[in-house]
Amino acid sequence: MAGRLNAVQDRIREALDRCPRGLVRVISACAGDGRDLLGALAGHPRAGDVRARLVELAPELVEAGHGRAAREQLPGIEFRRGDAAVSDAYAGAVPADILLFCGIFGNIRDAEVRGTIRHLPELCAPRATVIWTRGRFAPDLTPSIRGWFAEAGFEELSFVTIPGSTKSVGAHRLLVAPLPFRAHRVFFTFLPRQQRPSTRSEGGGNGPTEDPPGEGPNGGPGRPTMPR
Ligand SMILES: C[S@@+](CC[C@H](N)C(=O)[O-])C[C@H]1O[C@@H](n2cnc3c(N)ncnc32)[C@H](O)[C@@H]1O
């Protein structure tokens, strides 16, 4: 996962560098322990400007992330245990300047990837950056995903593939006006592990997936923390 993590952190730092002075609002859906954002903020000059909500179901990961944010003296980082698939999880934290949708698109139906992207402008501030990941296992959905971002009014800032793996990381910026926030919007549902595209691509669930080590079956928690 190191290559993907580094690429996501690079995209976060680039997005922070683009943000005008003042507060920077960040949301992270299915955040895990938040290592992507927390790592990117380490030593970054805008770290103190960030107000972030990281939404994650697994309490162990929420606790681990919360502990790290406290140790690293980042009071603007809020870990929330909740369902990241429902817009209500972001009420009060949006419109966001940076949105992290990493480790999601390989675990939900293709139609829900498209629907999620279509509704992302409801969570965005003007010119917000969305950072996302998806494995390029066959059939590679990433060309469609990049097209769906374009359809939804985003321009592509970058799309990088991670050598030696199927992993890829995209960054898209909203060019059109944001849409009004809608409460109770359901963006996606994590499929049971055996039905996830990322799992099926590996031959039925015994191989590597988009999941980090530490995630249990059906999107639930596994080991208490994810090893680095
Ligand atoms: C593949 S991991 C991604 C973690 C992190 N975003 C990353 O890219 O490394 C997926 C995470 O989503 C969490 N998750 C699954 N369904 C969720 C939901 N409905 N709401 C919040 N978190 C969820 C899992 O517990 C797991 O930590």
The ligand as an SDF file (V2000), in Angstrom:
LIG
                    3D

 27 29  0  0  0  0  0  0  0  0999 V2000
  -10.3300    0.0680    1.9550 C   0  0  0  0  0  0  0  0  0  0  0  0
  -10.4370    0.8720    3.5120 S   0  0  0  0  0  0  0  0  0  0  0  0
   -9.9230    2.5010    3.0700 C   0  0  0  0  0  0  0  0  0  0  0  0
   -9.2530    3.2440    4.1920 C   0  0  0  0  0  0  0  0  0  0  0  0
   -8.6020    4.5350    3.7340 C   0  0  0  0  0  0  0  0  0  0  0  0
   -9.5750    5.4720    3.1840 N   0  0  0  0  0  0  0  0  0  0  0  0
   -7.5260    4.2410    2.7220 C   0  0  0  0  0  0  0  0  0  0  0  0
   -7.6840    4.5980    1.5630 O   0  0  0  0  0  0  0  0  0  0  0  0
   -6.5170    3.6200    3.0920 O   0  0  0  0  0  0  0  0  0  0  0  0
  -12.1510    0.9970    3.6800 C   0  0  0  0  0  0  0  0  0  0  0  0
  -12.5860    1.5230    5.0370 C   0  0  0  0  0  0  0  0  0  0  0  0
  -13.9480    1.8440    4.9600 O   0  0  0  0  0  0  0  0  0  0  0  0
  -14.5720    1.5180    6.1820 C   0  0  0  0  0  0  0  0  0  0  0  0
  -16.0010    1.4690    5.8810 N   0  0  0  0  0  0  0  0  0  0  0  0
  -16.6730    0.5390    5.1540 C   0  0  0  0  0  0  0  0  0  0  0  0
  -17.9580    0.9090    5.0070 N   0  0  0  0  0  0  0  0  0  0  0  0
  -18.0880    2.1040    5.6510 C   0  0  0  0  0  0  0  0  0  0  0  0
  -19.1650    3.0050    5.8420 C   0  0  0  0  0  0  0  0  0  0  0  0
  -20.3920    2.7670    5.3470 N   0  0  0  0  0  0  0  0  0  0  0  0
  -18.9490    4.1340    6.5620 N   0  0  0  0  0  0  0  0  0  0  0  0
  -17.7150    4.3960    7.0920 C   0  0  0  0  0  0  0  0  0  0  0  0
  -16.6610    3.5750    6.9230 N   0  0  0  0  0  0  0  0  0  0  0  0
  -16.8390    2.4510    6.2170 C   0  0  0  0  0  0  0  0  0  0  0  0
  -13.8990    0.2480    6.6000 C   0  0  0  0  0  0  0  0  0  0  0  0
  -14.0250    0.0100    7.9900 O   0  0  0  0  0  0  0  0  0  0  0  0
  -12.4460    0.5260    6.1860 C   0  0  0  0  0  0  0  0  0  0  0  0
  -11.7190    1.1140    7.2190 O   0  0  0  0  0  0  0  0  0  0  0  0
  1  2  1  0
  2  3  1  0
  2 10  1  0
  3  4  1  0
  4  5  1  0
  5  6  1  0
  5  7  1  0
  7  8  2  0
  7  9  1  0
 10 11  1  0
 11 12  1  0
 11 26  1  0
 12 13  1  0
 13 14  1  0
 13 24  1  0
 14 15  1  0
 14 23  1  0
 15 16  2  0
 16 17  1  0
 17 18  1  0
 17 23  2  0
 18 19  1  0
 18 20  2  0
 20 21  1  0
 21 22  2  0
 22 23  1  0
 24 25  1  0
 24 26  1  0
 26 27  1  0
M  CHG  2   2   1   9  -1
M  END
$$$$
